Amino acid sequence: MIKGLGIDIAEIDRVRKIYGRHPRFLNKILNEDEIAVYNSLNTEKAKMTYLTGRFSVKEAFTKAMGTGLVGIGFHDLSVLNHKSGQPYIKTDIFEGNIHVSISDTDELVITEVILEEAD
């Protein structure tokens, strides 16, 4: 049974500007595992798309939970990728199945999270 659906859209340039003004934004949004992936990326464009995507997925997750950011921190979630490239969320705050989609253009990232209760 579906527990929740969350969708978010974020502007890459807006995140770039926030990060430019507040470099600690990176550590606020990404955890250690995500920062390692961020640091492995070769271009500023790839890094900003990655950061925007992780920010957006975490926003979508909180929408799917129905809580917003109340009681859920950005570090409560790790948004990683399987070897195939498919994103997944690693967390202890939801025990069911989590389905994630991340898409981007040159300007935007859109994400969707579906929470499915465990049987």
N, C-alpha and C positions, 0 to 999 in steps of 0.2 A: 504494500500500500504506500502511496506517495504521501510523505509527511509535509514536504514543502518544495517550492520552486522559487528560485531567486535569479534575477537577471540584472546585469549591470553593464553600463557603457561608460567608457572613460576616454578622455582626450589625452593622447600621448604628450602633446605640447604642454598641456596644463600640468601634468605630472613632472615634465622636464623643468618647468619654471619653478614649481614648488621645491623640487630637489636642488635647483640652482640657488634658491634663497635659503633653504634649510637642509644642508647636507646630511643632518641626522635623520631626515625623513627615511632614508634607505634602511637604517637600523631599526626604525620604528615599525616599518612595514615587513621587512624580510627577516627571517631567522637565519641562523648560522648555515644550515644546509642550502637555503635559497641564495644567500650571499655568495657562497662558493660557486654556484652556477652563474650568478650575475658576473662575478669576477672573471669567469672563464670565457665570457663573450667578447668578441673581437672589436665590435664597433659601438659607438655611442648610441646609434639608432637601435641596435639589437638590445643594448642594456636598458634603454628607456622603454622599449616595447615590452621587455620582460618585466621590469618593475611595474609598469602600468597594468600588465596582465595579472600579476600576483595581487596587486592592490584591488583590482576589479573582482577577481575570483573571491577574495576574502569578503568584500562587500556583498557579493551575490550570495555567499554562504550565510551571512548573517540575516539577509532578507529571507532566505529559504527557512531558516530557523524561526523566523518571526520575531526576532529580538532586536534587530539592528545591532549596533556595537555595544549595547548595554549587556555587560556580563561576559562578552566575548572579546578577547584581545587579538590583535593581528598575529601575535606569536603563539596563539592557541592552535593555529593551522599551519601546516607545511604544504605548499603547492609544488609538487615535484612532477617529474615525467618518467613514465615507464621507458624501457629501452626502445620501444616502438615510437616514442614521441607523445603518446597519449598522456594528458595530464591527469593527476589524481591528487586528492587531498588526504593528508595523514593528520589525524586528530584523535584526541581522547574524549571529545565532548559530544560526539554522535556515534552511536554504535551500529547503525544500519549501513546500507550501501549508499555511496555518494557518487553521483555521476556529474562529470565536469566537462564543459566545452569552452575553449578559448579561441576566438577569431580576431584577426586584426587587419586593418588597412594601413596606409601610410599615416593616417591621422587618428584613428580610433581603435580601441580594443573593446570587444563585446564578449561578455562571459555569461554562462548559464550554469547553475548548480541545481540538481534535483536530488532531494533527500528521500530515500526509500527505507521505510522501517524494516528491520530484520524480521524474518518469519518467526 
